[in-house]
């Protein structure tokens, strides 16, 4: 493990601290880890519930790749987080395009990318607590699962963060050297949406159909009544409710 890890008790968001570190010349891989966040940020402007006991981390990357390829890092991070959670006992962890780690229909971890200049901040939030140990409102209770619900012994925060960083560093190196195909293979192996009927809400509107897989750029391919549609970014909902 070579990436430096800086641990805090409380921050507003590790994305803000990561950005400060990046702007003052932090080396690639510098990671900020917090025990709780007072202003945790999720995708699409949502909040990220960040009580004590979760893992909240942001890694500063400076990839030498074309701007249009940078969103692929969300998939790189998702497979890394899945692998780290599985290694620590959560064998049922799967990925959900574009960048969630889930068990069934419930979310175990989320990933947020922020890009500025030639820097990418990879933010990772993992629910480490057991469901019963956190205060969940009704809506969150339907979607939340924690590592503590899945393993016999919950790993401590730093063990989990280091396992994620190790997995991320390996895959990041492989992505940098042009092996995104390997990331896609791993993603496909653990993809919870494969063959499922979904509604994908992308930047060009909603697309309904069956997930046929991902293309070489990481876009989601959905077979619809009007042929195959490519969704480059967005959110996906299952059409059939969970049983
Ligand atoms: C999502 O909406 O699924 C993405 C959630 C990302 C949350 C993480 S927690 C660490 C980092 N700091 C934040 O404020 N957000 C990300």
Boltz pocket constraint, residues with backbone or C-beta under 6 A from the ligand:
constraints:
  - pocket:
      binder: B
      contacts: [[A, 12], [A, 13], [A, 14], [A, 15], [A, 37], [A, 39], [A, 40], [A, 41], [A, 42], [A, 43], [A, 44], [A, 46], [A, 47], [A, 48], [A, 55], [A, 56], [A, 57], [A, 58], [A, 99], [A, 100], [A, 109], [A, 110], [A, 111], [A, 112], [A, 123], [A, 124], [A, 125], [A, 126]]
      max_distance: 6.0
